[in-house]
Amino acid sequence: MDKELLNYNIEKNSKSKNPKSDREIFLDSIVQSCLLSVEKAVEFGLDKNKIILSVKISDVQEMLSATEKLSEKTDCPLHL
């Protein structure tokens, strides 16, 4: 998780007219961080077809929610 990204999203959310819950911001930040990592890996030369994504959170329901959100934003294979 990119902590700077999380802090940015928290700050941005605090100024929103319709703020999201802390949970939503946390999950969105995890997904964004993961997608940014994919972009960086591809920029460094890794073939996208060799990337498998895995979200690890100690709370299983949170992990499943983040993985579901991630599945909506990427065609990379996911590992639970």
N, C-alpha and C positions, 0 to 999 in steps of 0.2 A: 504494500500500500504506500503510495506516494503521500507523505504527510503534508507536504506543501499544497498538494492538490486538495486534500481533505480540508485544510485550513481555508484555502481559497473558496471552496464550495460552501463551507460553513458561513464565512463572511458574506458571500454573495446571497445566500439564503436568508441571512438576517436582515437584508435590505429588500427582500422580495415582498410584494403586496400579498402574495399567497404562499407563505413559507411551507416547506416540506417538513416532515418530522425528522428528528435526529437520525432515526433508523433509515429513512429513505436517503438522506444525505450520505450516510455511511455506506449503504449498499451502492448508490450511484457512484460514489468516489472509488470504491473497490473496482467496479466495472470499468470506469474511465481509466484508472491506473493500469489495469490489465491490458486494455486496448492500446494504451500508450506504450506499454512494454512490447507488445506485438510490433507496433510501428518501428520502435527502436531496433528490435531484433532484425527486422527485415532491412532496415537502413544499414545495419552492420553486416549484411550479407547472408543471413539465414533464410533459406527457402521457406516461404509461408506454409507450404505443405508438410513441413517437418515440425511445425509448432502444435503442441497440444496444451490447452489451457486448463488450469486447475485452481479453483478458489478454495482456500482453506480458512475456515472460521470455526472456532470451538463450538459455537451454537449451530447445531445441524440445520435447524429451520432457516437461520440466517444464511448459511452456506448454500442451501438449496435455492433460496430466493435470489441470491447474488448470481448463482449459476444460471438460473432461469432468465434473469435480466441480460446476462452476458450472451446467452444463446440467441437472443433477439437482435444482437448487434454484431455478431460475427459468424463466419462460416467455418472457423477453426474448430477442430474436434475438442470436446470437453471431457475432462476426467473428474469423476466425483471422488 
